[in-house]
Amino acid sequence: MASLNRVFLIGNLTRDPELRYLPSGSAVCEFGLAVNRTWFDQKSGEKKEDVAFVEIVVWAKQGEMCAEYLKKGRSTFVEGRLQFEQWQSQDG
């Protein structure tokens, strides 16, 4: 069976983009994106809100463009793929 890893996110930047360059010369831009969700609780009838914070990594020329035009608080649309990172601290 085939698989698909594609996401579309619209949210606000939580911080200014950070641009850096790898020793190979490739640009890497990183920023945080806050994605809000609003819904009504069926039991209480109250309006509820939830926020997901997503770390975004953009490579090459697109990363340079993000660093130039995007700023904290700005609304933006991101299309890409999910990549999860896992790590273990020294104390387990």
N, C-alpha and C positions, 0 to 999 in steps of 0.2 A: 504494500500500500504506500502511496506517495505521502509526503509530509509537507507542511507549509509553516514557515515562521515569518510572519509579516504583521506589523502593528502600525496603527495610525493614532497619534496622540495630539491633542490640542490642549495647551496649558500655558502657564506663566513661568518665566524664568525665576528661579529662587536666588540666583547670584549671577554676576557678570561671567561671561564665558572666559575660560582660561586656555590660552593658546600656548603650545610648546612644540618643539621640533625634536624628532628623534635623530640619533647620530646619522641615520641614512638620509636625513633632510626632509622626511615626510612630516607634514603638519598634523597635529592632533589637538582637537578642541574639546573641552569638557565643560558641561554646565548641568545644573539641576533644573528639573521641570516639575511643577506642581500641577496635577490634573485633578480637578474638582468633579464631584458627582453629587447631585441633589435628587432626593426622592421623598415621597410621602409615606410615612409609616401607616400601614393599613389598620393596625390595632388602635393607635392613638390619634391618627389623623394629622400628626405633626409633620412639619417639613424637616427633613434630616439632611445633613451634609457630611461628606467624607472626602478626604484628600489623600491622594497617592503621590508620593515623592519618587521620581524616577531620575536616575543618573544617565545622562546622554553623552555619547562619545561620537564625534564627527571627524572624519579623516580627510586629508589632502586639501585640495582647493576649496571644497565645501566647508571644511573646518575653518579655513582662513576667512571665508565670507561670513560665517557665523560670528567669529570673533570681532569682525569689523562692524556688523550691523545690529547684532542682538545685544540687549542690555537687561539688567535685573528688572523684573516686573513686566517686561514686554510679553505680549501674547504671541505664541508661535505654534505652527503646525509641524509635526515631526513624523516622517515615515521611515520605517526601518525594520530591524529584526531584534528580537529579544536575545540577550546573552546574559546568563546568570553567572555571578562570581561567588565562589565560596572560599573561605579561609579559616584557619584555626589559630587561635592565639597561643602564646607560649605556655599559658597555664591550662591549656586544653579547651 
